[in-house]
């Protein structure tokens, strides 16, 4: 499995993307370089005018064809055709391929026009006039999209017979192992196959005993939000050798581990088991590792080519969020990340200012129309001002187009908005759905109180409430709040403490791995989310 711009990329998805990139590149290259293999008099003169020989020109066509393929695949990704849940449906696949082919051709032609006008040599086809290049590229791309569509059908047939999934073995059946199992079962697109869990024979019993004894208040984990799965007096029972564990083969979704453990059996040595089950990755999820971690056998597995990873690290890579159980002082103190170099911070601020200014220059007619619609729809100001918590807990005034009645909180006081909130006006419902109400926040970005990408700012009232209930909630204020964020594109709108906890896990992941490329990825997905009318 791969990690590209902090996006989890299963091997089968990487294989699909790579194979389609190769197909499109080859088709475009074949069409756009046909005149270079036996150049005529006109082609020879055009190449001489550009001081090129046929071999060099063919290399230029090859690199330009690769760029065309990337642009074409951008439209496939924008239409979610690399999401296997969408792509596996024949009707959805056909409808979205038709849309992608048209938008792909348009994007490539516009890019070629700009490259030609600006003299950018990254996208050029030697000895081909612009008008002829447009005709040839259109034909080549439609042929390439047709080939890719047929290949996609064949690819899904191959997947049904060979899943290309990473075979996973988990050590432990405690809290971390259970969360991993739930995440794998809830994510069809992970590219991971949970083959087996190894459980100590008393682990489920210890967990039940712990659940009876206490909750957040007596947890010795350093994180009072989560209970410890092993009390201190049970630590000795946890220090068992691997020979006393039991094997749970492929627990089905919804099956309790206690039920699965009843039919489990003793296992052979771990290296032999890993070879017999063709394991690719072992994830260590023991709750208590002191004296119970099979170091020698894990080392042998590692030397045999089997990857070994901690549960927290694997969870991060698979879900794109920091596991709630990991939010304890030792994790935040000793883990890499959670910092930003001063030069990176300066580059981020420069990008924020430039893009916000460009956004205002492009969006001012839309903003003017929205402001007029808000004013005509209901009584009250066009802009809505509200105090929010910013970087390092400093308050600032956030600007939005008003989407609720002016007396929305007159009787109730500060409350979270709900999906079908009766306080929302008619125009407000539309601008919230299309995110047009957020456009005035570009002024917040110019003023420096916000960034384009970061954790969404909350009201001080809710921050104080959530900080009391969720440990380390204030860690999300390390960075400036953002117009959009990693949590916003990965988690739907929510108004509960549990929703806030889920979003905090995504926010901490973003803070840990923040980079300009990561920001670009989030902005791309935000545009896709808005145009496809997802979220609220």
C-alpha positions in Angstrom: 0.0 0.0 0.0 1.2 3.5 -0.8 0.7 6.9 0.7 0.4 9.8 -1.9 0.0 13.3 -0.5 -1.2 11.7 2.7 -4.0 9.8 0.9 -4.1 6.1 1.5 -3.6 4.4 -1.9 -4.2 0.6 -2.0 -2.1 -1.4 -4.4 -5.0 -2.3 -6.7 -5.9 1.4 -7.1 -2.3 2.3 -7.8 -2.2 -0.5 -10.4 -5.4 0.8 -12.0 -4.1 4.4 -12.1 -0.7 3.3 -13.5 -2.2 1.1 -16.2 -4.6 3.7 -17.4 -1.9 6.3 -17.4 0.1 4.0 -19.6 -2.8 3.3 -22.0 -3.7 7.0 -22.5 0.0 8.0 -22.9 0.6 5.3 -25.6 -2.6 6.1 -27.6 -1.8 9.9 -27.6 1.8 9.3 -28.4 1.0 6.9 -31.3 -1.4 9.5 -32.9 0.7 12.6 -32.2 4.0 11.1 -33.3 2.9 9.3 -36.4 4.4 12.0 -38.7 7.8 11.7 -37.1 8.6 8.1 -38.0 8.7 8.7 -41.7 8.9 12.5 -41.9 8.0 14.1 -45.1 9.3 17.3 -46.6 7.0 19.6 -44.7 7.7 17.9 -41.4 11.4 18.1 -42.0 11.2 21.8 -42.6 9.2 22.4 -39.5 11.6 20.4 -37.4 14.5 22.3 -38.9 12.8 25.6 -38.1 12.7 24.5 -34.4 16.2 23.1 -34.6 14.9 19.6 -33.8 15.8 16.1 -35.1 13.1 13.4 -35.3 14.4 11.5 -32.3 14.3 14.6 -30.0 10.9 15.5 -31.3 9.6 12.0 -30.4 10.9 12.5 -26.9 9.0 15.8 -26.7 5.8 14.1 -27.9 6.3 11.3 -25.3 6.6 13.8 -22.4 3.7 15.9 -23.7 1.6 12.7 -24.1 2.3 11.8 -20.4 1.1 15.3 -19.4 -2.0 14.9 -21.5 -2.7 11.5 -19.8 -2.4 13.2 -16.3 -4.8 15.9 -17.3 -7.3 13.3 -18.6 -7.0 11.2 -15.4 -7.6 14.4 -13.4 -11.1 14.4 -14.9 -11.5 10.7 -14.1 -10.5 11.3 -10.5 -12.8 14.4 -10.3 -15.7 12.2 -11.4 -14.8 9.7 -8.6 -14.0 6.9 -11.2 -11.1 5.8 -9.0 -13.5 5.1 -6.2 -14.2 1.3 -6.5 -17.6 1.8 -5.0 -18.6 4.0 -7.9 -16.6 2.3 -10.6 -17.9 -1.2 -9.9 -21.4 0.0 -10.9 -21.7 -0.4 -14.7 -24.3 2.3 -15.1 -22.4 4.8 -12.9 -19.2 3.9 -14.7 -20.6 4.5 -18.2 -22.4 7.8 -17.2 -19.3 9.2 -15.5 -16.9 8.1 -18.4 -19.1 10.1 -20.8 -18.8 13.2 -18.7 -15.1 12.6 -18.1 -14.3 12.2 -21.8 -15.9 15.5 -22.7 -14.4 17.5 -19.9 -11.0 15.7 -20.4 -10.8 16.8 -24.0 -11.9 20.3 -23.1 -9.3 20.6 -20.3 -6.5 19.3 -22.6 -7.4 21.7 -25.5 -7.5 24.7 -23.1 -4.2 23.7 -21.6 -2.6 23.3 -25.0 -4.0 26.7 -26.0 -2.5 28.4 -22.9 0.8 26.5 -23.4 1.1 27.6 -27.0 0.2 31.2 -26.2 2.6 31.4 -23.3 5.4 29.5 -25.0 5.4 26.7 -22.4 7.4 23.8 -23.9 6.1 21.2 -21.4 3.1 20.7 -23.6 3.9 20.8 -27.3 3.8 18.6 -30.3 6.7 19.5 -32.7 5.9 19.9 -36.4 2.1 20.0 -35.8 0.2 23.3 -36.3 -2.2 24.2 -33.4 -5.4 23.6 -35.4 -4.2 20.2 -36.6 -3.0 19.3 -33.0 -6.5 20.1 -31.7 -8.1 17.7 -34.2 -5.6 14.9 -33.6 -5.7 15.3 -29.8 -9.5 15.2 -29.8 -9.5 12.0 -31.8 -6.7 10.4 -29.8 -8.4 11.2 -26.4 -11.8 9.8 -27.4 -10.0 6.7 -28.6 -8.0 6.5 -25.4 -11.1 7.0 -23.2 -12.9 4.2 -25.1 -9.9 1.9 -24.5 -9.7 2.8 -20.8 -13.5 2.1 -20.5 -13.0 -1.3 -21.9 -9.9 -1.9 -19.8 -11.8 -0.8 -16.7 -14.5 -3.5 -17.4 -11.8 -6.1 -17.7 -10.0 -4.9 -14.6 -13.1 -5.4 -12.5 -13.5 -8.9 -13.9 -9.9 -9.6 -12.8 -10.6 -8.1 -9.4 -13.4 -10.5 -8.8 -11.0 -13.4 -9.2 -7.9 -11.8 -7.6 -8.5 -9.0 -5.2 -4.9 -7.6 -5.0 -5.5 -7.0 -1.3 -2.8 -6.8 1.3 -3.1 -9.8 3.6 -3.1 -8.6 7.2 -2.6 -10.4 10.6 -3.3 -8.5 13.8 -1.7 -9.3 17.1 -4.2 -8.6 19.9 -8.0 -8.3 20.3 -8.2 -5.3 22.6 -9.5 -1.9 22.0 -7.0 -1.0 19.2 -7.5 -4.3 17.4 -11.2 -3.9 17.5 -11.1 -0.4 16.1 -8.8 -1.7 13.3 -11.2 -4.5 12.5 -14.2 -2.1 12.4 -12.4 0.3 10.1 -11.4 -2.4 7.7 -14.9 -3.9 7.6 -16.5 -0.4 7.1 -14.1 0.6 4.3 -14.6 -1.5 1.2 -11.9 0.4 -0.7 -9.0 -0.2 1.7 -7.2 -2.9 -0.3 -6.6 -4.8 3.0 -7.8 -8.3 3.8 -8.0 -9.1 7.5 -6.8 -12.7 7.4 -6.5 -13.4 11.2 -6.2 -12.1 14.7 -4.0 -13.6 17.4 -5.6 -13.3 20.8 -4.4 -14.2 24.3 -6.9 -16.7 25.7 -7.8 -14.4 28.6 -7.9 -11.1 26.7 -11.7 -10.9 26.0 -12.3 -11.9 29.6 -10.0 -9.2 30.9 -11.7 -6.6 28.7 -15.2 -7.5 30.1 -13.8 -7.3 33.6 -12.3 -3.9 32.9 -15.5 -2.6 31.4 -17.3 -3.5 34.6 -14.7 -1.8 36.8 -14.5 1.6 35.3 -14.5 4.1 32.6 -12.7 7.4 31.8 -12.0 8.4 35.4 -9.8 5.5 36.3 -8.1 4.9 33.0 -4.3 4.8 33.4 -3.7 5.5 29.7 -3.0 9.3 30.0 -6.2 9.8 28.0 -9.2 10.2 30.3 -11.6 10.0 27.3 -10.9 6.3 26.8 -10.9 3.5 29.4 -7.9 1.3 29.8 -8.5 -2.2 28.5 -6.3 -3.8 31.1 -6.3 -2.7 34.8 -3.0 -2.5 36.6 -3.7 -5.6 38.6 -4.2 -7.6 35.4 -0.8 -6.5 33.9 0.8 -9.8 35.0 -1.9 -11.8 33.2 -1.0 -9.9 30.0 2.6 -11.0 30.0 2.1 -14.3 28.3 4.2 -16.0 25.6 2.9 -16.2 22.1 2.6 -19.9 22.4 -0.4 -19.4 24.7 -2.3 -17.3 22.1 -5.2 -18.4 20.0 -5.9 -17.9 16.3 -9.1 -16.2 15.0 -9.3 -16.7 11.3 -11.1 -14.0 9.3 -13.6 -12.7 11.8 -16.8 -11.8 9.9 -18.3 -8.3 10.2 -20.5 -8.0 13.2 -19.0 -11.1 14.9 -18.0 -10.4 18.5 -14.4 -11.4 19.3 -15.7 -13.3 22.4 -17.7 -15.5 20.1 -14.9 -16.0 17.7 -12.4 -16.8 20.5 -14.7 -19.6 21.6 -13.9 -21.6 18.4 -10.3 -20.5 18.2 -7.4 -22.9 18.4 -3.7 -22.8 19.4 -1.3 -21.8 16.7 2.1 -22.8 15.3 5.1 -20.4 15.6 4.4 -17.0 14.1 6.9 -17.2 11.2 5.4 -20.5 10.1 1.8 -19.2 10.4 2.8 -16.1 8.4 4.2 -18.3 5.6 1.2 -20.6 5.6 -1.4 -17.8 5.4 0.8 -15.7 3.0 0.7 -12.7 5.3 2.0 -9.4 3.9 1.8 -7.3 7.0 1.6 -7.9 10.8 0.1 -5.2 12.9 1.0 -5.2 16.6 -2.1 -4.1 18.6 -1.4 -5.6 22.0 -2.8 -3.4 24.8 0.0 -4.4 27.2 3.3 -5.1 25.4 5.7 -5.5 28.4 6.7 -9.1 28.6 4.2 -10.2 26.0 5.6 -8.9 22.7 7.1 -11.8 20.7 10.2 -9.9 19.7 12.2 -12.9 18.3 9.4 -14.2 16.2 8.5 -10.8 14.9 12.1 -10.2 13.9 12.1 -13.5 12.1 9.0 -12.5 10.2 10.6 -9.2 9.3 13.7 -11.0 8.0 11.4 -13.2 6.0 10.0 -10.1 4.2 6.8 -9.6 6.2 6.2 -6.0 7.2 5.6 -5.3 10.9 3.9 -2.1 12.0 2.4 -0.6 15.1 -1.4 -0.3 15.3 -1.4 3.4 15.6 0.8 3.9 12.5 -1.2 1.5 10.4 -4.5 3.2 11.6 -3.1 6.6 10.5 -2.1 5.3 7.1 -5.4 3.5 6.5 -7.9 6.1 7.8 -6.1 9.5 7.4 -6.7 10.3 11.0 -4.9 9.9 14.3 -6.5 7.1 16.4 -8.3 8.5 19.5 -6.5 6.0 21.7 -3.1 7.5 20.6 -4.0 10.9 21.9 -2.0 10.8 25.0 1.0 12.9 26.1 3.7 10.4 25.1 2.3 10.2 21.6 2.1 13.9 21.0 5.5 14.6 22.6 7.6 11.9 21.0 6.0 11.5 17.5 7.4 13.3 14.5 5.3 16.0 13.1 3.1 18.6 14.8 5.5 21.4 13.8 6.1 23.7 10.9 9.4 25.2 9.7 9.4 29.0 9.6 10.1 28.9 5.8 7.1 26.6 5.3 4.9 28.9 7.4 6.0 31.9 5.3 5.3 30.0 2.0 1.9 29.0 3.3 1.1 32.6 4.2 2.2 33.8 0.8 0.1 31.2 -1.0 -2.9 32.0 1.2 -2.6 35.8 0.5 -2.1 35.3 -3.3 -4.9 32.7 -3.7 -7.4 34.7 -1.5 -6.7 37.9 -3.6 -7.1 36.0 -6.8 -10.3 34.4 -5.4 -11.8 37.8 -4.6 -10.9 39.2 -8.0 -12.7 36.2 -9.7 -15.6 35.9 -7.3 -16.7 39.5 -6.7 -19.6 39.3 -9.2 -20.9 36.2 -7.5 -20.4 37.7 -4.1 -22.3 40.8 -5.2 -25.2 38.6 -6.5 -25.3 36.6 -3.3 -25.3 39.7 -1.1 -28.2 41.1 -3.0 -30.2 37.8 -2.8 -29.6 37.6 1.0 -30.8 41.2 1.4 -33.9 40.7 -0.6 -34.8 37.3 0.9 -35.0 38.4 4.6 -34.6 41.4 6.8 -31.2 41.9 8.3 -27.6 42.6 7.3 -26.0 40.9 4.2 -22.9 39.9 6.2 -22.9 37.8 9.3 -20.1 38.5 11.9 -19.3 36.0 14.6 -16.5 35.6 17.1 -14.5 32.4 16.5 -11.4 30.9 18.1 -8.2 31.2 16.1 -4.6 30.3 16.2 -3.3 29.7 19.8 -6.8 30.3 21.1 -6.9 34.0 20.1 -10.5 35.2 19.2 -11.2 36.8 15.8 -14.2 38.0 13.9 -15.3 35.6 11.1 -17.3 36.9 8.1 -19.9 35.0 6.2 -23.0 35.8 4.1 -26.0 35.6 6.5 -27.9 32.3 6.0 -30.2 32.4 9.1 -32.7 34.8 10.5 -31.3 37.6 12.6 -33.1 36.3 15.7 -31.8 32.8 15.2 -30.4 32.5 18.8 -32.5 35.0 20.6 -34.2 32.4 22.8 -31.9 29.3 22.6 -28.5 30.9 23.0 -25.5 29.4 21.2 -26.5 26.1 19.6 -25.1 24.0 16.8 -26.8 24.2 13.5 -28.6 21.0 12.3 -29.0 19.7 8.8 -32.7 20.8 8.4 -32.4 23.8 10.8 -35.7 25.8 10.7 -33.7 29.0 11.3 -32.1 28.8 7.9 -33.6 31.1 5.2 -34.5 30.1 1.7 -31.5 31.7 0.1 -29.4 30.6 3.1 -30.2 26.9 2.4 -28.9 27.3 -1.1 -25.7 29.3 -0.3 -24.9 26.8 2.6 -25.3 23.9 0.2 -23.1 25.5 -2.4 -20.6 26.9 0.2 -21.2 30.4 -1.3 -21.8 31.7 2.3 -18.1 31.1 3.0 -16.8 33.5 0.3 -16.4 36.5 2.7 -13.9 34.5 4.7 -11.4 35.3 1.9 -11.2 38.7 3.7 -10.3 36.8 6.9 -7.5 35.1 4.9 -6.2 38.4 3.6 -6.2 39.8 7.1 -4.2 36.9 8.4 -6.7 35.5 10.9 -7.4 32.4 8.7 -5.7 30.2 6.2 -7.1 28.5 3.1 -6.6 25.1 4.7 -6.7 24.2 8.3 -9.0 23.1 11.1 -12.4 24.8 10.9 -12.8 27.6 13.5 -15.4 27.0 16.3 -17.2 29.5 18.5 -15.5 30.1 21.9 -18.6 28.8 23.7 -18.3 25.4 22.0 -14.5 25.3 22.3 -14.7 25.6 26.0 -17.4 23.0 26.2 -15.6 20.5 23.9 -12.2 21.1 25.6 -13.8 19.9 28.9 -15.1 16.7 27.3 -12.4 15.8 24.8 -8.7 15.7 25.9 -6.2 17.7 23.7 -9.1 19.4 21.8 -7.1 22.7 22.1 -4.2 21.1 20.1 -6.2 21.9 16.9 -5.4 25.6 17.5 -1.7 25.1 16.8 -2.4 26.2 13.3 -4.6 29.0 11.9 -8.2 27.9 11.2 -9.0 27.2 7.6 -11.7 27.9 5.0 -11.6 24.2 4.3 -9.8 21.3 5.9 -8.9 17.6 6.0 -11.8 16.9 8.4 -14.3 18.7 6.2 -13.6 16.6 3.1 -13.5 13.3 5.1 -16.3 13.6 7.6 -19.9 14.9 7.1 -21.4 17.7 9.0 -22.0 16.9 12.7 -23.2 18.6 15.8 -22.4 16.2 18.6 -19.4 15.6 20.9 -18.7 12.3 19.0 -18.7 14.2 15.7 -16.2 16.7 17.2 -14.0 13.9 18.4 -14.0 12.3 14.9 -13.1 15.7 13.3 -10.4 16.2 15.9 -8.7 13.0 14.8 -8.6 14.3 11.2 -7.5 17.7 12.3 -4.6 16.3 14.3 -3.6 14.1 11.3 -3.5 17.3 9.2 -1.5 19.2 11.8 1.0 16.3 12.0 1.6 16.0 8.3 0.8 19.5 7.0 2.6 20.6 3.8 1.9 22.7 0.7 1.3 19.6 -1.4 -1.1 18.2 1.2 -2.9 21.6 1.1 -3.2 21.4 -2.7 -4.7 17.9 -2.4 -7.3 19.2 0.1 -8.2 22.2 -2.1 -8.7 19.9 -5.1 -11.0 17.6 -3.1 -12.9 20.6 -1.7 -13.6 21.9 -5.2 -14.8 18.4 -6.2 -17.0 18.2 -3.1 -18.6 21.6 -3.8 -19.2 21.0 -7.5 -20.6 17.5 -6.9 -22.9 19.1 -4.3 -21.8 16.9 -1.4 -21.9 17.9 2.3 -23.6 20.9 3.8 
